[in-house]
Structure formats: structure tokens, C-alpha cells
Amino acid sequence: MAYDDKKSNRKTSLDNDELLEEAKKNFALCEEYYSEMYYDGEEDQEFLYGINQWSDKDVAKRNSECRPSLVLNQLLPFAHQVINDIKQARPAIRVSPVDEKADIGTAEVFQGIIRNIERQSNANIAYDTAAMNSVGAGVGWIRITTDYADEMSFDQEISIDRVMNFQSVYIDPQSQTLNGSDMEYAFVFDDLTTEVFERNYPDAEMVSFEGGNDEWQTEDTVRVAEYFYRDYTEREIILTDNGVITRDEANLLEEQGIPFEEIESRKTQLPIVKHCILSGSEILEENEWVGKYIPLVPVFGEECWLEG
């Protein structure tokens, strides 16, 4: 994928083989970038929960001397203290009107909608899980999903979901923003039992997507990858005496005889987020995400820049 100021120059959709090849290429970049961090994060979590606080060498030495290797875990209470502080003073999402098209009443409506989404989806659990993974392993994740309200409905509801396994998510290594809003692609891995895979994708080959932490995978599961990526469509926008419109909207106004003054124009690229589910050999599902951002939010621990 070619980049220009963090934006893709893709103008046309790729066919299935090209898309699968691009996904595997992008995952190889993610794996190279995150493998060391995830390995260290897993070690840190094991130490935090008192699983491996002795080195193999020390354990072997103490066993040979018939001495116990006791673990008195004094670290976990300090982690809980950090999480409890977050629970006591939760950051709140605030919606503020920032231009002439917005007003306080509209902002309050949106804030009420967001609060309802958080309440209905038990978002506090997602926030706490991400924070605990961030404290223990250096990074946690929050994801946004949509689903139909019920089995007989066409209405969809937004949900804020937790990600238990921090190693199941990989995002664009070139992403620089703290909230990940500039990421161009991302992966979320899931291991399905063979029965579930056959039920959901009866005509698909049972081939796992190669990637992610191999410790999760078993002979009775098939690994699939959710692949989000941003596509771009080019549009010409026009600044008029009554706001900004696209060239297509301007042509429609002209056809209807509605006057407007064109002040200036420029071309821009509007992002479209695509969502696929991939096996190791084919694309199982493909659709568009309703938004311009990939719906994964990183929650990082301490960040620093050392020797590049």
C-alpha cells in the first residue's frame, strides 16, 4: 500500500486475491513491529499475576537444593490501586458545539446518546479491562461494534466492547496518534471451533489465517482475522457563500435553479472503512463500516522514544 501523508492512494477496489495478499503483507509488518512488545507484555502480565516471578535457572537451582520457590505477590495490589483510582474518577465523554452549525441543545442530545450507548453496552467493563491490560502489559484495547437490535429488527445498535486478549489486536505500525485515529488498517484475531466455522461458512476451506499468538491455536480450531482498512474516494468540494458542498451537490443545485456563489474549490479524499473476515485462503465476508475511523481504540501505558 502506498502512503501519502498517511493517506492511501488506492482509488479502486482490489479483487479478492489482491486484497488477501495485501492483508497478509500488512500483517507481516504488524507482526514484525509488535512481536517483541507483545512478548514482553505477556511476561509482564505473568509476573503481575504471580505466575512466573522466578527464573527457570533459579527454580532449577532451588529444586536441586530441595528449597521452595515461594511467590508472595506484592505487585498486584499496586495495579489494583491504579485501576480503582480510575473507577473512582472516570473520564467522561463530553460533546461540545464548536462551529456555527452546532448548538448547545444538539450537543446535549449527542451526549445523551453516547451515555445511553455506554450504559447499554456496560462500557465501564470495557474501559476497566483495557486499563488493566494497559497497566499489566503496556497496551489494552476498546472496540466499537454494531449489531441488530433483535432477531426481527433492521435497526442497529452501537456497542462498546472489551478485548480480553491484548495480543489478538494488531494496528497499523505507522499510526502516531494516541487514540489510533490515523491508523490505515488493523487486525482482530479469533479462533473458532471447527463446528462453528463449518456452521458459519459451510462452503469455505478450513484454513487458518497464519498470525497472532500461536499459543491460542489448537487442532480443533480455525483462526480467522477481521481486517479493517481504509479506502479513499476522491471528491471535489466547493466553498460557497452558504457553506461547503461537493461538486455533485453543486451540479444538482444548478439543475434545480438554486443560486449560490462559488468562492473556491479543491479536491479531497474521503475515507471509507472496509471490513473483511479472512481465513488463510479466502475472504469469508466483506462489507463497509459506518464511519471514517477504524473502530479500535488503543489504551497505552507509558510511552517513550528510545534510540529510534
TALINFEN-V606758 format. One record per pair of residues at least 12 apart in sequence whose C-alpha atoms are under 8 Angstrom apart, sorted by the first residue. I is the first residue (numbers start at 1). J is the second residue. D is the distance in Angstrom with one decimal. If there is no record, write none. Layout:
i=I j=J d=D
i=I j=J d=D
This chain:
i=1 j=22 d=7.6
i=6 j=174 d=8.0
i=6 j=182 d=7.4
i=6 j=184 d=7.6
i=7 j=184 d=7.5
i=8 j=184 d=7.6
i=8 j=230 d=7.5
i=8 j=231 d=6.9
i=8 j=232 d=6.9
i=9 j=232 d=7.3
i=10 j=231 d=6.4
i=10 j=232 d=6.4
i=11 j=231 d=7.5
i=11 j=232 d=6.3
i=11 j=233 d=6.3
i=11 j=234 d=7.7
i=13 j=231 d=8.0
i=16 j=282 d=7.5
i=16 j=283 d=6.7
i=17 j=282 d=7.7
i=20 j=278 d=7.6
i=20 j=281 d=7.9
i=20 j=282 d=6.9
i=20 j=283 d=7.0
i=23 j=227 d=7.3
i=27 j=170 d=7.9
i=27 j=187 d=7.6
i=27 j=211 d=7.6
i=29 j=173 d=7.4
i=30 j=170 d=6.2
i=30 j=171 d=6.8
i=30 j=172 d=6.6
i=30 j=173 d=6.0
i=31 j=170 d=7.7
i=31 j=211 d=7.7
i=31 j=212 d=7.7
i=33 j=173 d=6.5
i=34 j=170 d=7.5
i=38 j=137 d=7.7
i=38 j=167 d=6.4
i=40 j=137 d=7.5
i=41 j=136 d=7.2
i=41 j=137 d=4.0
i=41 j=138 d=6.2
i=42 j=137 d=6.3
i=44 j=136 d=6.2
i=44 j=137 d=5.8
i=45 j=136 d=5.1
i=45 j=137 d=5.6
i=48 j=73 d=7.7
i=48 j=75 d=6.1
i=48 j=76 d=5.7
i=48 j=136 d=6.5
i=49 j=73 d=7.4
i=49 j=76 d=6.5
i=50 j=71 d=6.5
i=50 j=72 d=7.8
i=50 j=73 d=5.6
i=53 j=71 d=7.0
i=54 j=69 d=7.4
i=79 j=132 d=7.6
i=79 j=135 d=6.7
i=79 j=136 d=7.5
i=83 j=128 d=7.0
i=83 j=131 d=6.9
i=83 j=132 d=6.7
i=87 j=128 d=7.7
i=93 j=111 d=7.5
i=93 j=114 d=7.8
i=94 j=111 d=6.5
i=95 j=107 d=5.4
i=95 j=108 d=7.1
i=95 j=110 d=6.9
i=95 j=111 d=5.6
i=117 j=158 d=6.5
i=117 j=159 d=6.3
i=117 j=160 d=7.4
i=118 j=159 d=7.5
i=118 j=160 d=6.7
i=120 j=159 d=7.6
i=121 j=159 d=5.2
i=121 j=160 d=5.8
i=121 j=161 d=7.1
i=122 j=160 d=7.5
i=123 j=159 d=7.9
i=123 j=160 d=5.5
i=123 j=161 d=6.7
i=123 j=162 d=7.8
i=125 j=162 d=6.8
i=126 j=142 d=6.2
i=126 j=160 d=6.9
i=126 j=161 d=5.5
i=126 j=162 d=3.9
i=126 j=163 d=7.2
i=127 j=142 d=7.0
i=127 j=162 d=7.2
i=129 j=162 d=6.4
i=129 j=163 d=7.2
i=129 j=164 d=6.8
i=130 j=142 d=6.3
i=130 j=162 d=7.0
i=130 j=163 d=7.1
i=130 j=164 d=7.9
i=130 j=299 d=6.3
i=131 j=299 d=6.8
i=133 j=166 d=6.8
i=134 j=299 d=6.2
i=134 j=300 d=5.7
i=134 j=301 d=5.1
i=135 j=301 d=6.2
i=138 j=300 d=5.9
i=138 j=301 d=4.7
i=138 j=302 d=7.1
i=139 j=166 d=6.9
i=139 j=298 d=6.8
i=139 j=299 d=5.6
i=139 j=300 d=4.5
i=139 j=301 d=5.9
i=140 j=163 d=7.5
i=140 j=166 d=5.6
i=140 j=298 d=5.9
i=140 j=299 d=4.9
i=140 j=300 d=6.5
i=141 j=162 d=7.1
i=141 j=163 d=5.8
i=141 j=166 d=6.6
i=141 j=169 d=7.7
i=141 j=296 d=6.8
i=141 j=297 d=5.7
i=141 j=298 d=4.7
i=141 j=299 d=5.7
i=142 j=160 d=7.1
i=142 j=161 d=6.2
i=142 j=162 d=5.5
i=142 j=163 d=6.2
i=142 j=296 d=5.9
i=142 j=297 d=5.0
i=142 j=298 d=6.5
i=142 j=299 d=7.5
i=143 j=160 d=6.0
i=143 j=161 d=5.3
i=143 j=162 d=6.5
i=143 j=163 d=7.2
i=143 j=295 d=5.7
i=143 j=296 d=4.5
i=143 j=297 d=6.1
i=144 j=158 d=7.1
i=144 j=159 d=5.8
i=144 j=160 d=4.8
i=144 j=161 d=6.1
i=144 j=295 d=5.1
i=144 j=296 d=6.4
i=145 j=158 d=5.9
i=145 j=159 d=5.2
i=145 j=160 d=6.5
i=145 j=161 d=7.1
i=145 j=295 d=7.3
i=146 j=158 d=4.6
i=146 j=159 d=6.0
i=147 j=159 d=7.9
i=167 j=212 d=7.0
i=167 j=213 d=6.8
i=168 j=187 d=7.9
i=168 j=188 d=5.6
i=168 j=189 d=5.1
i=168 j=190 d=7.2
i=168 j=212 d=6.4
i=168 j=213 d=7.5
i=169 j=186 d=7.4
i=169 j=187 d=5.6
i=169 j=188 d=4.6
i=169 j=189 d=6.6
i=170 j=186 d=5.6
i=170 j=187 d=5.1
i=170 j=188 d=6.6
i=171 j=183 d=6.8
i=171 j=185 d=6.2
i=171 j=186 d=4.1
i=171 j=187 d=6.3
i=172 j=184 d=6.0
i=172 j=185 d=5.3
i=172 j=186 d=5.8
i=178 j=298 d=7.4
i=178 j=299 d=8.0
i=178 j=300 d=7.6
i=179 j=297 d=5.7
i=179 j=298 d=5.9
i=179 j=299 d=7.4
i=180 j=296 d=7.5
i=180 j=297 d=6.0
i=180 j=298 d=6.3
i=181 j=293 d=6.1
i=181 j=294 d=7.2
i=181 j=297 d=7.9
i=182 j=293 d=7.8
i=183 j=294 d=7.2
i=184 j=229 d=5.7
i=184 j=230 d=5.4
i=184 j=294 d=7.8
i=185 j=227 d=7.2
i=185 j=228 d=5.3
i=185 j=229 d=4.1
i=185 j=230 d=6.4
i=185 j=294 d=7.4
i=186 j=227 d=5.9
i=186 j=228 d=5.2
i=186 j=229 d=6.6
i=186 j=294 d=7.6
i=187 j=225 d=6.3
i=187 j=226 d=5.5
i=187 j=227 d=4.8
i=187 j=228 d=6.4
i=188 j=225 d=5.6
i=188 j=226 d=5.0
i=188 j=227 d=6.8
i=189 j=212 d=6.9
i=189 j=223 d=6.9
i=189 j=224 d=6.0
i=189 j=225 d=4.5
i=189 j=226 d=6.3
i=190 j=223 d=5.8
i=190 j=224 d=5.6
i=190 j=225 d=6.4
i=191 j=216 d=7.7
i=191 j=217 d=6.8
i=191 j=221 d=5.8
i=191 j=222 d=5.5
i=191 j=223 d=4.4
i=191 j=224 d=6.3
i=192 j=221 d=5.2
i=192 j=222 d=5.2
i=192 j=223 d=6.2
i=192 j=224 d=7.4
i=193 j=220 d=5.9
i=193 j=221 d=4.2
i=193 j=222 d=6.2
i=194 j=206 d=7.9
i=194 j=220 d=5.9
i=194 j=221 d=5.3
i=194 j=222 d=6.2
i=197 j=222 d=7.1
i=201 j=284 d=7.2
i=204 j=282 d=7.8
i=204 j=284 d=7.3
i=205 j=281 d=7.3
i=206 j=222 d=6.7
i=206 j=279 d=7.7
i=207 j=222 d=6.7
i=207 j=223 d=7.7
i=207 j=279 d=6.0
i=207 j=280 d=5.1
i=207 j=281 d=6.2
i=208 j=222 d=5.0
i=208 j=223 d=4.5
i=208 j=224 d=6.2
i=208 j=279 d=5.4
i=208 j=280 d=4.7
i=208 j=281 d=7.8
i=209 j=222 d=8.0
i=209 j=223 d=5.5
i=209 j=224 d=5.6
i=209 j=225 d=6.6
i=209 j=278 d=7.0
i=209 j=279 d=4.9
i=209 j=280 d=3.7
i=209 j=281 d=7.5
i=210 j=223 d=7.7
i=210 j=280 d=6.4
i=223 j=279 d=6.9
i=224 j=277 d=6.7
i=224 j=278 d=5.6
i=224 j=279 d=4.9
i=224 j=280 d=7.5
i=225 j=277 d=5.6
i=225 j=278 d=5.1
i=225 j=279 d=6.6
i=226 j=275 d=7.0
i=226 j=276 d=5.7
i=226 j=277 d=4.5
i=226 j=278 d=6.3
i=227 j=275 d=5.8
i=227 j=276 d=5.1
i=227 j=277 d=6.1
i=227 j=278 d=7.1
i=228 j=273 d=6.7
i=228 j=274 d=5.7
i=228 j=275 d=4.6
i=228 j=276 d=6.5
i=228 j=294 d=6.6
i=229 j=273 d=5.7
i=229 j=274 d=5.4
i=229 j=275 d=6.7
i=229 j=294 d=7.3
i=230 j=271 d=6.1
i=230 j=272 d=5.5
i=230 j=273 d=4.5
i=230 j=274 d=6.1
i=230 j=292 d=7.9
i=230 j=294 d=7.7
i=231 j=271 d=5.8
i=231 j=272 d=5.0
i=231 j=273 d=6.1
i=231 j=274 d=6.9
i=232 j=269 d=5.7
i=232 j=270 d=5.4
i=232 j=271 d=4.6
i=232 j=272 d=5.8
i=233 j=269 d=5.5
i=233 j=270 d=5.3
i=233 j=271 d=6.6
i=233 j=272 d=7.4
i=234 j=267 d=6.9
i=234 j=268 d=5.8
i=234 j=269 d=4.5
i=234 j=270 d=6.3
i=235 j=247 d=7.5
i=235 j=267 d=5.7
i=235 j=268 d=5.5
i=235 j=269 d=6.1
i=235 j=270 d=7.0
i=236 j=265 d=6.9
i=236 j=266 d=5.7
i=236 j=267 d=4.3
i=236 j=268 d=6.1
i=237 j=265 d=5.6
i=237 j=266 d=5.7
i=237 j=267 d=6.1
i=237 j=268 d=7.1
i=238 j=250 d=7.9
i=238 j=262 d=6.6
i=238 j=263 d=7.4
i=238 j=264 d=5.9
i=238 j=265 d=4.3
i=238 j=266 d=6.7
i=239 j=262 d=6.1
i=239 j=263 d=5.5
i=239 j=264 d=5.3
i=239 j=265 d=6.0
i=240 j=260 d=6.6
i=240 j=261 d=5.3
i=240 j=262 d=4.6
i=240 j=263 d=5.4
i=240 j=264 d=7.4
i=241 j=260 d=6.7
i=241 j=261 d=5.5
i=241 j=262 d=7.0
i=241 j=263 d=7.1
i=242 j=260 d=7.5
i=271 j=292 d=5.6
i=272 j=288 d=7.4
i=272 j=289 d=7.6
i=272 j=291 d=7.3
i=272 j=292 d=5.7
i=273 j=288 d=5.9
i=273 j=289 d=5.3
i=273 j=290 d=7.5
i=273 j=291 d=6.7
i=273 j=292 d=5.8
i=273 j=293 d=6.8
i=273 j=294 d=6.5
i=274 j=286 d=7.5
i=274 j=287 d=6.0
i=274 j=288 d=4.5
i=274 j=289 d=5.8
i=275 j=287 d=5.3
i=275 j=288 d=5.6
i=275 j=289 d=6.2
